[in-house]
Amino acid sequence: MVEDNAKNMTLLRDVLRATGYRTLEASTGGQAFKLAIEHGPALVLMDIRLPDMDGVEALSRLRMDERTALIPVIAVTAQAMKGDRERFTEAGFAGYLSKPIDIDELLTTVEQHCGRRDS
């Protein structure tokens, strides 16, 4: 999970861990890249507005490295204007979640990419 807002990170972490997923946390794109190299996560939930680089740039960095190129990355953003979902999909994101996060949509998206964990 890549999120610079502590409250949003806590929500994501608590929901995912409560349903049996293991999580890693980064608050910048640079940290996310390092964690992805070290751990090879099954999925990345990427905020778009980050302090060091935006989520699109962070996704680009992940795609350029063979160790992380195939990891699905879901855009998680407050940018929910018409066309944003398509714009992020065209940028290479595997999915899109708008804030505020809908818990059912979050879990469905994660399950699609990682499989179901605890009920």
C-alpha positions as CSV (number, residue, x, y, z in Angstrom):
1,M,0.0,0.0,0.0
2,V,1.4,3.4,-1.0
3,E,-0.4,6.2,0.9
4,D,0.9,9.4,2.4
5,N,-2.2,10.1,4.5
6,A,-2.0,8.2,7.9
7,K,-5.8,7.9,8.3
8,N,-6.2,6.4,4.8
9,M,-3.2,4.0,5.4
10,T,-4.7,2.9,8.7
11,L,-8.1,2.2,7.1
12,L,-6.5,0.1,4.3
13,R,-4.2,-1.8,6.7
14,D,-6.9,-2.6,9.2
15,V,-9.4,-3.8,6.6
16,L,-6.9,-5.9,4.7
17,R,-5.3,-7.4,7.7
18,A,-8.7,-8.2,9.3
19,T,-9.5,-10.2,6.2
20,G,-6.3,-12.2,6.2
21,Y,-4.0,-10.2,3.9
22,R,-0.4,-9.4,4.7
23,T,0.5,-5.8,4.0
24,L,3.6,-3.6,3.4
25,E,3.3,0.2,3.8
26,A,5.1,3.0,2.0
27,S,4.3,6.7,2.1
28,T,6.3,7.7,-1.0
29,G,6.7,6.3,-4.5
30,G,10.4,5.8,-3.8
31,Q,9.7,3.7,-0.7
32,A,7.1,1.7,-2.7
33,F,9.7,0.9,-5.4
34,K,12.2,-0.3,-2.8
35,L,9.6,-2.5,-1.0
36,A,8.4,-3.9,-4.3
37,I,12.0,-4.9,-5.3
38,E,12.6,-6.4,-1.8
39,H,9.3,-8.3,-1.4
40,G,7.7,-8.8,-4.8
41,P,4.1,-8.1,-3.6
42,A,1.2,-9.7,-5.3
43,L,-0.5,-6.3,-5.7
44,V,0.2,-2.6,-5.1
45,L,-2.5,-0.1,-4.0
46,M,-1.0,3.2,-5.2
47,D,-2.2,6.6,-4.1
48,I,-1.8,9.1,-7.0
49,R,-0.8,12.2,-5.0
50,L,2.4,11.4,-3.2
51,P,5.1,13.7,-1.8
52,D,8.1,12.6,-3.9
53,M,6.5,11.6,-7.2
54,D,2.9,11.0,-8.4
55,G,1.5,7.6,-8.6
56,V,1.7,7.6,-12.4
57,E,5.5,8.2,-12.3
58,A,5.9,5.5,-9.5
59,L,3.9,3.1,-11.7
60,S,6.3,3.9,-14.6
61,R,9.3,3.1,-12.5
62,L,7.8,-0.2,-11.5
63,R,7.1,-1.1,-15.1
64,M,10.7,-0.3,-16.2
65,D,12.2,-2.8,-13.8
66,E,11.9,-6.5,-14.7
67,R,11.6,-7.5,-11.1
68,T,8.4,-5.4,-10.7
69,A,7.1,-5.0,-14.2
70,L,4.3,-7.5,-13.9
71,I,3.0,-6.6,-10.4
72,P,-0.6,-5.3,-10.8
73,V,-1.0,-1.8,-9.5
74,I,-4.4,-0.3,-8.5
75,A,-4.8,3.5,-8.5
76,V,-6.3,4.7,-5.3
77,T,-7.3,8.4,-5.6
78,A,-9.6,11.2,-4.7
79,Q,-9.5,12.1,-8.4
80,A,-13.0,10.9,-9.4
81,M,-13.9,13.1,-12.3
82,K,-15.4,11.8,-15.4
83,G,-12.7,10.1,-17.5
84,D,-10.2,9.6,-14.6
85,R,-10.8,5.8,-14.5
86,E,-10.0,5.6,-18.2
87,R,-7.0,7.9,-17.9
88,F,-5.5,5.7,-15.1
89,T,-6.3,2.5,-17.0
90,E,-4.6,3.9,-20.1
91,A,-1.5,4.9,-17.9
92,G,-1.2,1.1,-17.1
93,F,-3.0,0.7,-13.8
94,A,-4.7,-2.6,-13.4
95,G,-7.7,-1.0,-11.6
96,Y,-9.0,2.1,-10.0
97,L,-10.5,2.8,-6.5
98,S,-11.8,6.3,-5.7
99,K,-11.7,7.9,-2.3
100,P,-13.4,7.7,0.1
101,I,-12.8,4.0,-0.2
102,D,-15.7,1.7,-0.5
103,I,-14.7,-1.3,1.6
104,D,-16.6,-3.8,-0.5
105,E,-15.1,-2.5,-3.7
106,L,-11.6,-2.6,-2.1
107,L,-12.0,-6.2,-1.0
108,T,-13.5,-7.2,-4.3
109,T,-10.6,-5.6,-6.2
110,V,-7.9,-7.1,-4.0
111,E,-9.6,-10.6,-4.2
112,Q,-9.6,-10.3,-8.0
113,H,-5.8,-9.9,-8.0
114,C,-4.7,-11.9,-4.9
115,G,-7.5,-14.4,-4.2
116,R,-9.8,-14.6,-1.2
117,R,-8.3,-14.7,2.3
118,D,-10.3,-15.1,5.6
119,S,-14.0,-14.4,5.3
